[in-house]
């Protein structure tokens, strides 16, 4: 026997169709049963045709800059900072020798280096490069959480947050190895991301931040 609603086969003693739950009517003559079956219209569904369904592309998986790649960038930046410090020290050496109190020259020299290093990181990471020379050399960029260029204020906060990351055996830097978005503690505090330069535009396009 066949269900007059869905057309699936069921047993003669069944009271309800096992497929659609429709109540089974008493057995009718074959001709009347066939005529009744032909009159039954299939149920309409709201599912659009497969061709007209809008397909959404999955968001690309972002490859954030890992620990060793960022360590290479830091090594280059440290080399640049050390070279700058050597040049400043070389220029200040005659002044220190001529002064009665060379300690004043030492303080002034160290102050210049400290301010210069701060401006180097903050200005470079908030510039059009969005990276220091070291990061640029290995193809990295610093952005905010939306993939945009960061401001000088955010870059300043990121720079001073690095001192917090350096507390307790540099655990804030090591966090880059196991956090989801490869963020160090200073990145989390400042709300920044670091990833490969070619991935920045891809990250921005794969997320809808207008809403």
N, C-alpha and C positions, 0 to 999 in steps of 0.2 A: 504494500500500500504506500501511497505517496501523499504528502501534506499538500493541501490545496493552496496554501499560502506561500511556502518556500520551495515546494517541489521535492524536498528530501524524503527518502524512504523511511518508514517507521513500521513497527509491528502491528498486526491486526488487532491485538488486544490493548494497544496503547490508547490512553485517554488524551494525552497531550503529545505534541510533536517534540522530539528530543532536541531539535535544532533551534526552532523559533518559539516554542512554547504555545503554539496555536492549538486550540481545542480540536480534537479529532472528531469529525462528524461520522455518523453511521455510514456503512458501506452502501454506495449507490450503484446503479447500473453503469457500466463502463461508458456508454455514450453520454449520459447525463453528467457523469463525473468529469469526462474530458471537456465537455462544454463549459462546466463550471470552472474548471481549471484555466481555460483559455480566457475567461472573463476577468480573472484576477490580475490586477496590474502590479507590477513590481514596485516595491517601496522606493520613494525618492530620497536621495541622500544629498546633503549639502556639501559634499566633498567635490571641489572643482576638478576638472580633467587634469591629468598629470602634466600635460604640456603647458597649461595656464598657471600652474602653481609657481609661486615665486621662490626661487632657490636662493638661499643665503650662503655666502662663502664663509667657511670657518676662519676665525681670526688667526693670523699667523703667529706662530710661537716665537717669542722674542728671545734673542741670544744676548743676555746681559753680559757685561764685561766681568769676567771671573777674576779670582784672586791673583793669579800669576800674571795675567795681562796687565792688571792695574799695578802690580808690583814692579813690572818692567817700566811703566810710565813714571812711577815714583822715583825709580833709580835714575832715570834720565834727568828728572827735575832736581834731584839732590845734587847731581853733578853740576847742573847749571848754577844752583845756589852756591855751591862750594867755590866754583870759579869766580862768581861775583864777589864773594867774601874775600877771596885771595886778592882780587884786583883792588878792592877798597882798602885792605890791609897794606898793600904795596904803596898805595897813594898816601896813606896816612903815616907811613913809617918816618918820612922826613919830619913831619909835624911833631910826632911823638918824641923824636930825638931832640928837637929844638925847644920843646916846652919844658918848663921847670917841673910841672906836675903832669907827667904823661898819662895819669889815670883819667884826667878829663878828656883827653883825646881818645882813650880806649872806650869810655862811656859813649862819646859822640859817635865813634865808629860803629859800635855795636847797635846803637839806636838806628843808624842809617840802614844797617843790614836787616834788622828786625822789621822796620817799616817797608823796606824794599821787597822782602820776601812776602809779607802780607799783601802788598799791592800786586805782586807778580801773580799769586794764585787767585786773588779775588777779581782783579781786572781781566785776567786772561779767561777765566771760566765764565765770566759774565759778558765777554766780548762776542763778536760774530763767530769767532773760532769755537767758542764754548768749551775750550780746553786749554791746558797749559801746553808748553812745547813738548813735554814728555807724552802727554795724552794724545796730542796731535800726531806725534811720530808713530804711535802704535794704532792710530785710527779710532780714538775714543772721543766721546762727547759727554758733557754734563748737562742734564736737563732737569726740569721740574717733573712732578708726577704725571703731568699731561703731555710730556714730550716737548715742551717749549723751552726757549732760552731763559736762563735764570737771571734775576736782577742782581745788581751789585750788593744789595743788602742780604739777599739769600746766599750769595757767594761768600760774603763776610761771615755769616752765621755758620756756613759749612766749614770755613777755614778754622775758626776758633773751636768748633766742635771736634776737630781732629785731636785736640789736646785731651778731650774726654776719651776718645777712642784709644789713645795711647796709654791710658791708665790700666793697670793690672795686666801687664805683659802684652799690651797691644791687642787685647781681646776684641776691641771695637773694630779693628782692621780685619782680624781673623773671621769675624762674622760674615764677611763677604763670601766665604767659602760655603756657608750652609743656609743663608737666608734665601727666600723664594726669588726675590728680584736682585740678588747679589748686592745687597746694600750693606755698607758698613754702618756702625752706630752713628757716625757723623752724617751719613746720608739720610738715615731715619729722622734724626733731629732736624735737619735742614729741609727735609722733604725733596730729596733729589735722587736721580737715577744716573747711572753711568753705563753706556753700552756703545757698540760699534757705530761709527759714523753713518754707514749706509743703512742702519736699522732705525735711525731716529725718525725719518719720514714714514717708514713702514709702521712704526709704533703709533705715530700720531694719526695715520689714516685708519688703522685697525681699531681705534677706539672713538666712540662718539662722545665728545665732551661738551657739545652744545646744549644738551638737555640738562 
